[in-house]
Amino acid sequence: MRFLRVPDRHRRRTGVLLAVASPLALVGLDLLSTGADTWDACTAAGLAVLAASLLGLAALRAGWARTTAAGLCGFALLLLPGWLLTDQLRHHRGVVVEVTVTGAHRTDGLLSGPEWACDLRRTDGRPLAHPVARNCGPSDIGDTVGLLVDPGGWLPPTSTERSNWDDPDPSPAPDLVLIALALTAWAWAALDTTAPRPARPLLPPSLGPAR
């Protein structure tokens, strides 16, 4: 499949581009996907970037071991940065408020497919930055529940049971270490393909017919 092969004169440039641009794009899209209204689009874009990057490694003939390692690192970069940002934002900015479910409607997510979402209203009458919650339906209309809310509206409301908002000090160090390892492994997988290939040994000259 010649269309999946990068000419030797372009190998280094392509490898550097994959080593630098791909992880930055994956991390950036993952951070943007934490927004209340951007998850579907940014997640789909991130998966497309990852697929294109792995095809690029295949075109560089990286081999199955490096391509598999890069794929695992790519999925880590699509999960960990947003997870870390979400935990930190909810810990430092999240507040528990009482809300009432006022309505329910079906939504069609780009990746999640059809699902129900609920309209929310704070019981104290104050405006809610993002008055919509997922994973609920018509049977919840009229219920009053306590949800963890980001006053700035960047994160969607979520259950208080699904985050470590009440952790005294959620440390970002483990996630940062894993992100750094994933970035390092991705860079190695891409840049290793640009190393000069060992020269093929010359075949000994064929011997003439014996006399």
Number of C-alpha atoms within 10 A of each C-alpha: 5 7 6 13 15 18 12 11 8 11 20 20 13 20 24 17 17 22 23 15 12 23 24 14 17 25 22 17 25 25 24 19 23 21 17 16 15 15 20 19 15 22 22 15 17 24 16 13 19 23 14 14 23 22 15 21 28 17 19 23 16 21 13 11 10 21 21 14 15 25 19 15 24 26 15 18 28 25 18 19 22 20 14 19 16 17 18 18 14 21 20 13 15 22 17 16 16 15 24 19 24 16 17 20 13 14 14 11 12 13 11 10 10 11 14 15 18 22 19 24 19 17 14 9 8 8 11 18 15 20 18 18 20 17 9 16 18 15 10 15 16 13 11 16 16 16 20 24 26 23 17 12 15 18 22 21 28 20 13 16 10 8 14 14 21 14 9 8 11 14 12 12 10 10 14 14 11 16 20 13 14 22 23 14 19 26 21 16 25 27 22 17 20 18 10 10 7 6 6 6 6 6 6 6 6 6 6 6 5 4 3
